[in-house]
Amino acid sequence: MEFFWHDACLGHDTGTGLWELPGDRAWLDEAEPHPENAARLSTFRHALLHGPVAPHLTWSEGRFATEEELARVHTDAYLSSLYKACHAGGKVSLETNTVVGPGSWDAIRAAAGTALAAYEAVAAGRTRLAYALVRPPGHHAQRGLPDGYCLVNNAALVAETARRAGHRVAVLDWDVHHGNGTQDVFRDVDGVLTCSVHMRHGPWGANHVQTGGPEESGPGNLNVELSLGAGDTAYRRALEELVLPAIREHGTDFLVCASGFDGSAFDPNGRHNLTAAGYRHIGREVATLDLPTVLTQEGGYLRGYAALCLHALVEGLVGAGVLLDDPLAYLPDEDRLVDRDLARAASGRAGPGPA
């Protein structure tokens, strides 16, 4: 398995505040770092370089994306406004929790270009499985809007590039939040199936009007919205009973995965009760598809446990078995709401309209 990395991704400085809210908060003696920060990405890399899965991995340098490449999934007007905001000379809030600064434009281009470098390695037959370990994340970024820490949709860019090369593409997103940006990019595009498995959270503002519910599902999009705290079993059943059959039915010959770890039991942005074992199983399920695959890094904000979950996912992807024990997970995995959630998702898949 080949990992792709670019140092410029670390230059995107999201600042501090009250968790993700910008500015000073008088009751804090020391501001919190923004959850989407450079330390999380470097921690992920350290875990893979020094963990027992390291012998299964190779590492390659990414590259910068061109403006023409970014325009495959974003409007010219949006990219122009994003460039100006990044070069305004200081921190600029594009919406409540999404900021840019002087190092952001290079980080954006590096994240997108490194995702494309991963695609190019797979397309050339150099590897069957490539992971772009990048930031800023991308799956909330729509054609003309930033959202939820996301500025350019790296997963969508890979998927669109593969589509233009003649592939039937599926995008599988297991970040705890709905992949609304990817859904937006491919809503009316033939040949791409978007699948998002996420917690129920609904719309959250002017830049995130999508519900993520089954009523938005249709022939080219599958939303599997799970009850809060769903756990490992819910994700396993969602994949086995709904998502993987849809990917196979689509005739997929190229897979893109938006890989987030904010669904973990300990993540302050999700707490969906997934454990490292749950992510290991997701990796195994992806491997069973036996497709050329590119993964892009999305969420995961308790960086130590998220790094363990990433390690476990990779164990599953490469078929290495259990190489690291989970020292933290203890929450019971309950199945009480799974049947209802999967029934709602399946009814939405049958066609548009209220479920």
C-alpha positions in Angstrom: 0.0 0.0 0.0 1.3 3.4 -1.0 0.9 6.6 1.1 1.3 10.0 -0.3 2.4 13.1 1.7 3.3 16.7 1.1 4.8 19.0 3.8 2.9 22.0 2.5 -0.3 20.5 4.0 1.1 21.5 7.4 1.2 25.2 6.5 -2.6 25.7 6.8 -2.9 27.5 10.1 -6.4 27.4 11.5 -5.6 29.3 14.7 -7.3 29.1 18.1 -10.5 30.0 19.9 -13.2 28.1 21.8 -12.8 24.8 20.1 -13.7 25.8 16.5 -15.2 29.2 17.2 -12.8 32.0 16.3 -11.8 34.9 18.6 -11.1 35.4 22.3 -13.3 33.9 25.0 -12.9 35.7 28.3 -13.5 32.6 30.4 -10.6 30.7 28.9 -7.1 31.3 30.3 -5.7 29.6 27.2 -7.5 29.3 23.9 -8.2 25.9 22.4 -6.5 24.9 19.1 -8.8 24.6 16.2 -9.6 20.9 15.9 -8.4 20.7 12.3 -4.8 21.5 12.8 -1.4 20.4 11.5 -0.6 18.3 14.6 -3.3 15.8 13.8 -1.9 15.1 10.4 1.7 14.7 11.6 0.5 12.4 14.4 -1.3 10.2 11.8 1.9 10.0 9.8 4.1 9.2 12.9 1.7 6.4 13.9 2.1 4.8 10.4 5.8 5.3 10.2 6.5 3.8 13.7 3.6 1.3 14.2 3.8 -2.4 13.4 2.0 -1.8 10.0 4.9 0.2 8.7 6.6 -2.7 6.8 3.4 -3.0 4.7 3.6 0.6 3.5 5.6 2.7 1.0 5.7 6.5 1.0 5.8 8.9 -1.9 5.9 12.7 -2.3 2.8 14.5 -3.5 2.6 17.5 -5.7 0.7 20.8 -6.2 -2.6 20.8 -8.2 -2.9 23.2 -11.0 -5.8 25.7 -11.3 -7.2 23.7 -14.2 -7.3 20.6 -12.1 -9.1 22.4 -9.2 -11.6 23.7 -11.7 -12.7 20.1 -12.5 -14.9 20.2 -9.4 -15.2 23.9 -8.4 -16.4 27.0 -10.1 -13.9 29.6 -11.3 -15.6 32.3 -9.2 -15.2 30.2 -6.1 -11.6 29.4 -6.7 -10.9 33.1 -7.4 -12.5 34.1 -4.1 -10.7 31.4 -2.2 -7.3 32.5 -3.7 -8.0 36.1 -2.6 -9.0 35.1 0.9 -5.8 33.1 1.3 -3.7 36.1 0.2 -5.5 38.8 2.2 -2.6 39.0 4.7 -4.2 37.4 7.8 -6.8 35.0 9.1 -10.1 35.1 7.1 -13.2 33.3 8.2 -15.0 31.9 5.2 -17.8 30.7 7.5 -18.2 30.0 11.2 -15.6 27.3 11.6 -13.7 27.4 8.3 -10.7 29.8 8.1 -7.8 30.5 5.8 -4.5 32.3 6.1 -1.2 33.0 4.4 -0.1 29.3 4.2 -3.5 28.0 3.2 -3.4 28.3 -0.6 -0.3 26.1 -0.9 -1.8 23.6 1.5 -5.0 23.5 -0.5 -3.0 22.9 -3.7 -0.8 20.3 -2.0 -3.8 18.4 -0.6 -5.5 18.3 -4.0 -2.4 17.6 -6.0 -1.3 14.9 -3.5 -4.7 13.2 -3.9 -4.2 13.3 -7.7 -0.7 11.9 -7.3 -2.2 9.0 -5.4 -4.7 8.5 -8.3 -2.0 8.6 -10.9 0.0 5.9 -9.1 -3.1 3.6 -9.1 -4.1 4.5 -12.7 -0.6 3.6 -13.8 -0.7 0.2 -12.1 2.1 1.0 -9.7 -0.1 0.2 -6.7 -3.7 -1.1 -6.3 -4.3 0.9 -3.1 -3.1 4.5 -2.4 -3.9 6.8 0.5 -3.5 10.6 0.3 -2.7 11.7 3.9 -3.6 15.3 3.4 -5.2 18.4 4.9 -7.3 20.6 4.7 -10.0 17.9 4.4 -12.4 18.2 1.5 -15.7 16.2 1.6 -17.9 19.2 2.7 -16.6 21.5 0.0 -19.2 22.0 -2.7 -18.8 23.4 -6.2 -19.0 27.0 -5.0 -18.9 26.9 -1.2 -16.5 26.0 1.6 -17.9 24.2 4.6 -16.9 22.3 7.7 -13.1 23.0 7.5 -13.2 22.0 3.8 -12.0 24.2 1.0 -11.3 22.0 -2.1 -13.0 18.6 -2.4 -10.0 16.2 -2.8 -12.1 13.0 -3.0 -14.4 14.5 -5.6 -11.4 15.7 -7.6 -10.0 12.2 -7.7 -13.4 10.7 -8.6 -14.0 13.3 -11.4 -10.5 12.6 -12.8 -11.2 8.9 -12.8 -14.6 9.5 -14.5 -13.0 11.5 -17.2 -10.6 8.6 -17.8 -13.6 6.4 -18.6 -14.1 4.7 -15.2 -17.4 4.0 -13.4 -16.6 5.5 -10.0 -18.0 5.0 -6.5 -17.2 7.3 -3.6 -17.5 5.7 -0.2 -17.5 8.2 2.7 -17.4 7.0 6.3 -16.5 10.3 8.0 -19.0 10.8 10.8 -20.5 13.8 9.0 -22.5 13.6 5.8 -20.4 14.0 2.6 -22.6 16.9 1.4 -19.9 18.4 -0.8 -19.3 15.3 -2.8 -23.1 14.7 -3.1 -23.4 18.3 -4.5 -20.6 17.9 -7.0 -22.0 14.6 -8.5 -25.7 15.1 -8.0 -26.4 15.2 -11.8 -23.3 13.4 -13.1 -23.7 10.0 -14.8 -21.2 7.3 -13.9 -20.5 8.3 -10.3 -22.2 6.8 -7.3 -21.7 8.6 -4.0 -22.3 6.7 -0.7 -22.1 8.4 2.7 -22.5 6.5 6.0 -22.8 9.1 8.8 -24.5 10.2 12.0 -27.8 11.9 11.9 -27.1 15.7 12.1 -29.2 17.5 9.5 -28.3 20.8 7.9 -26.1 23.2 9.9 -26.1 26.5 8.2 -26.1 28.5 4.9 -23.1 26.5 3.6 -24.6 23.1 4.6 -28.2 23.0 3.6 -28.2 19.3 2.7 -29.9 17.0 5.3 -27.9 13.8 4.7 -31.1 11.9 5.1 -32.5 9.1 2.8 -34.8 11.6 1.2 -31.8 12.9 -0.7 -30.9 9.5 -1.9 -31.5 8.4 -5.5 -30.0 6.4 -8.4 -26.6 8.1 -8.1 -26.5 8.8 -4.3 -26.9 6.7 -1.2 -27.2 8.3 2.2 -27.1 5.9 5.2 -28.0 8.1 8.2 -27.3 6.3 11.5 -28.7 7.1 15.0 -26.3 8.9 17.3 -23.8 6.5 19.0 -24.5 3.8 16.4 -21.3 1.8 16.9 -19.3 -0.9 15.1 -22.2 -3.2 14.3 -24.3 -0.5 12.6 -21.4 0.4 10.3 -20.7 -3.2 9.6 -24.3 -3.9 8.6 -24.6 -0.6 6.7 -21.7 -1.6 4.5 -22.6 -5.3 4.1 -26.4 -4.8 3.6 -26.6 -1.5 1.7 -23.4 0.2 0.6 -21.2 -2.7 -0.8 -24.2 -4.2 -2.8 -24.9 -0.7 -4.2 -21.2 -0.3 -5.3 -21.2 -3.7 -7.0 -24.6 -3.0 -8.7 -23.2 0.3 -10.0 -20.6 -1.7 -11.9 -17.8 0.2 -10.2 -14.3 -0.2 -11.5 -12.6 2.6 -9.5 -13.2 3.3 -5.8 -12.6 6.6 -3.9 -12.9 6.6 -0.1 -13.3 9.7 2.0 -11.7 8.4 5.2 -12.6 10.1 8.5 -12.1 8.9 12.1 -14.4 11.4 13.8 -16.9 8.6 14.3 -14.8 7.1 17.1 -16.1 6.7 20.6 -13.6 9.4 21.8 -13.8 12.0 19.1 -15.1 15.3 20.4 -16.7 16.1 17.0 -18.6 12.8 16.6 -18.6 10.2 19.4 -20.4 7.7 17.2 -19.0 4.8 19.3 -16.8 3.3 16.6 -13.7 1.6 17.9 -10.4 0.8 16.3 -11.8 -2.7 15.6 -14.7 -1.1 13.8 -12.3 0.8 11.5 -10.3 -2.4 11.0 -13.5 -4.1 9.8 -14.2 -1.2 7.4 -10.7 -1.7 5.9 -11.4 -5.4 5.4 -14.7 -4.6 3.7 -13.1 -2.2 1.3 -10.5 -4.8 0.5 -13.2 -7.4 -0.4 -14.3 -5.1 -3.3 -10.8 -5.8 -4.8 -11.0 -2.5 -6.8 -8.3 0.1 -7.6 -8.7 2.4 -4.7 -7.7 5.9 -3.6 -8.4 7.1 -0.1 -8.3 10.8 1.0 -7.9 11.9 4.6 -11.0 13.6 6.1 -11.9 14.1 9.8 -10.6 12.7 13.1 -9.9 15.2 15.9 -8.8 13.4 19.0 -5.5 12.8 17.2 -4.0 10.0 19.4 -7.1 7.8 19.1 -7.7 8.8 15.5 -4.2 7.7 14.7 -4.8 4.3 16.3 -8.1 4.0 14.2 -6.1 4.9 11.0 -3.6 2.2 11.9 -6.4 -0.3 12.4 -8.1 0.7 9.1 -4.8 0.1 7.3 -4.4 -3.2 9.0 -7.7 -4.2 7.5 -6.9 -2.8 4.1 -3.6 -4.7 3.7 -4.9 -7.9 5.4 -2.4 -7.8 8.2 -4.6 -9.0 11.0 -4.6 -7.3 14.4 -1.3 -5.6 15.0 -2.2 -3.1 17.7 -4.5 -3.6 20.7 -6.9 -0.9 21.5 -6.1 0.4 25.0 -9.2 2.7 25.3 -12.3 1.3 23.8 -14.9 0.0 26.3 -18.3 1.1 25.1 -20.9 -1.6 24.4 -21.8 -2.0 20.8 -25.6 -1.9 20.7 -27.8 -3.1 17.8 -31.1 -1.7 19.0 -31.6 1.0 16.4 -29.8 -0.5 13.4 -32.8 -2.2 11.8 -34.8 1.0 11.8 -31.9 3.1 10.4 -31.1 0.7 7.6 -34.7 0.3 6.6 -35.0 4.1 6.3 -31.8 4.3 4.2 -33.0 1.4 1.9 -36.3 3.1 1.3 -34.6 6.3 0.3 -32.4 4.4 -2.1 -35.4 3.2 -3.9 -36.0 6.7 -5.3 -36.3 10.3 -4.3 -39.1 11.5 -1.9 -39.8 11.5 1.8 -38.9 8.4 3.8 
